[in-house]
């Protein structure tokens, strides 16, 4: 066996790369193992599923005059934050968005911080 055929040099010449071979990502099974550890294995990180705040409180109509509720969905920069930040469901996010836009139109909530 020459120096070029040893395992240290095999990846550098391009040999052994192809379907199922040694590539940049390693073996294909590694990614699945990592996901399984985080889901329920030892020492994994468990992220609690976010629930819709409005659905849990049985809110049917999001009133644009209720600025205390609407300001919870707007940070200091006055941007409407997406669903993934608060865990609101799609219909409630649409209701919150329209209420925020109406409140801004009526000058109850500022468009920006300045």
Order of alpha helices (4+ residues) and beta strands (2+ residues): alpha-alpha-alpha-alpha-alpha-alpha
